[in-house]
């Protein structure tokens, strides 16, 4: 069963005919959420969950899945007991799920806009499947409102089956494609000082990548002060050494996440996590780094 599911995911990832649609949708979303405009950046940060310290989309997807599961149970009880109060509860659950599905769609688009290739195709499939489920639940709500409860229940049941497939694809995006999780490598700096670079080799305003004990470290000198952060952007793995240096911040070259040099705080997204930073000292003409006290 597991192998069949994995193969099904690979089939979806190979659907290149989705690419032109993906291009168009991405263009529209990235235009609306463009970081060049303060409102665009504010909205992108809001929808990606920068304020939450965690991607917002997976939080909201629990609403339709939970509400529609409850609706299914209440529909079942009502069918068996014929007690009307269960029907009212099921109808409310369907409507709550619809609200949650709309919020999930908007936040999902904000997160998906940064994907490429197979990840993007799978994300688009996830979205289309869930749109199908939401439409069925919308039809179910209308049927229920018109007193056609039997048809409304059947439509909801179909929608539930489809949303379950959508949820599986969403899980695959996170666990197999690492969408929404940190892309910082798991290697850690030792707690002892380690030589990173000769002090003379780091010019003012320079972003330089060095490997220290298998950890990719970004060294930056600004206003004479040297800073060290993990070089791999936690959002989707962009190379921060190829980014741009701003006042007290480094900006990722891929999607514009901005990290404070002093503590790695994500000043703006789409990254929802802070970037790991390291302690730095100049010793005998060498720049040395070590794990920060917090991670010791
Ligand atoms: S990889 Fe997306 S902001 Fe850095």
Boltz pocket constraint, residues with backbone or C-beta under 6 A from the ligand:
constraints:
  - pocket:
      binder: B
      contacts: [[A, 114], [A, 233], [A, 234], [A, 235], [A, 236], [A, 237], [A, 238], [A, 252], [A, 253], [A, 254], [A, 255], [A, 256], [A, 257], [A, 269], [A, 270], [A, 271]]
      max_distance: 6.0
